[in-house]
Amino acid sequence: MAVKKTPENKNIFRSVILVVLALFVLVLITTGVSYFVVRNISGNNAIVKGQTSKNHVTYDAGEFLTNLSDRGYIKLSLVYLLDDKIVEKELDLKESEIRDKIFTILRSKKNDSVKDSQGMEELRKHIKESLNDTLNDGIIVDVYFTSIIVN
């Protein structure tokens, strides 16, 4: 059985083809716009992350174990985030003085003051400020606790 070609069938066929082509073009445009938006957003974040990580240097300060002022002990490992390589050399030169300052700070703390996260944040701030007072060139941007045991 053959289908008769009528002008009405030709118009329907043309309409279907035009709708399919319009949808195809719309999908291409949407894909292109999405690609450029995602590329620009992720590109800006990559630049910002790259800039901050290039300027900062990490320094492993080692492990500290000492008694607290009232009871118990604290054991922690520190890593410093430095603003420049020059600070790393100064930290190596002043290692004994810096370790002594940290032990003095730790021994002055009470068990209850370092048990919670607020106390640890205060300890972090106190260590950072004390060490920055000791340094002549550059600063310590942040102090990270890589391990903590309070007993």
N, C-alpha and C positions, 0 to 999 in steps of 0.2 A: 504494500500500500504506500503510495507516494503522498507526500504532503504538498498541497497546492500552495504556491507562492502567491500570496496576496499582498497588496500594499500594506495592509494592517499588520501582517507578520513581519514585514521588513521594518516597520516603525518600532515594533516591540523589540526586535533584535538590535536595532540601532540604540534604543534607549538602554537596554541591558549593557551593551558594550560601553556606552558613555558613562553609566553608573560605575561599572567595574574600573574603567580608566580613572574616573574621578576619585574613587576610593584608593586606588594604587598611588596616585599622585599625593593624596592626603597622607597616606602612610609614609611615603618617602619624606615629605616635608616634616612630619611629626618626628620621625626618626632623626633627621638631620638636626632639628632644633634641640632635641633631647641630648644628642651627642655633644653639641657645642656647649650647652648649659652644664652638663656633667664635667666636661673637660675643663671648663673655666673654673668651676667650683673646686674641683680636686687639684687643679694646677696651683691655685692660690694657697691652699693649705700646705701643699708640698713645699712651696717656696718658704713659707713662714716656718715650718718645721725644720727645713734645711738650714735656715739662717740661725735659728736658736741653737741647734745642735753643733754647728760649726764653731760658734764662739765660746761655748762652754766646755769645760774639761772636768771629768770625774777623777776623784782621788780617794783611794781606799785608805782610810785612817786606821784600820785594824780593829782589834777586839779589846774591850775594856771590861774588867771584872773587879769589883770593889764592894766593900760594905756600905750600907746606907747608914744615915746618922742615928736612927733609932733602933732598927732591928732588920735583919735580913740582908740580902745582897742584891746587886744588879749586875747583869752581864749583857753587854750590847756590842754590836759591830756598827761602825759608822762609815759612811761614804760622803764626801763633800762634793758639791757642785761648785766649781770654780769659774770665775769669769775670764781667766786667761792662763796660759801655760806658765807665765812668770810666777804666779801665785804657787804653782806646784813646786817650783824650785825653792821658794821661800819656806813652804811647809816642810820640805825635806831638811832645810837648815835649822828650823826651829822645832823639830819634832819633839824633843824632850820637853821644852817649855809648853808646847801645846798639849801633850799628853798629861803633864802635871796639872794644867788648868782644867782639863776635862775630868781628871780624877778628883780634883778639889770640888768641882761642881757636883759630881755624882755623890761624893761623900756628904755633901751638905743637904741632900734631899732625904725626905722621910719616905718610908714605905708607902704610906697612904697617898702621898703626893705624886707618885709615879705609877700607881696601879691603873689609873684610868687614862683614856685618850687625851683628855684636857691637860692632865699633868705631863704627859709625854710631849705634847705640843709646846708647853711652857719650857720644858727641858730642852727641846730642840732650839727654841728661840734663844734661850739663855746661852747655850753652847755657841750658836752662830754669832751672837753679839760679842761674846767674850773673845772668840777667835778673831773676829774682824778687828777688835781693838788691838790685838797682838800683831796683826799683819801691817806692813808698811806699803807694799805694792799690791794693788788689786783687792778683791773681796771674795769672801765665800758667799755664793748666791743662796745656797740652801744646804741643809744637813739632812741626810737620809739615814734612818735606822734600818739596817739590813737584817738584823736579828736582835731580839730583846727577850731577856728572861729576868723577871723580878720575883724574888722569893722572900 
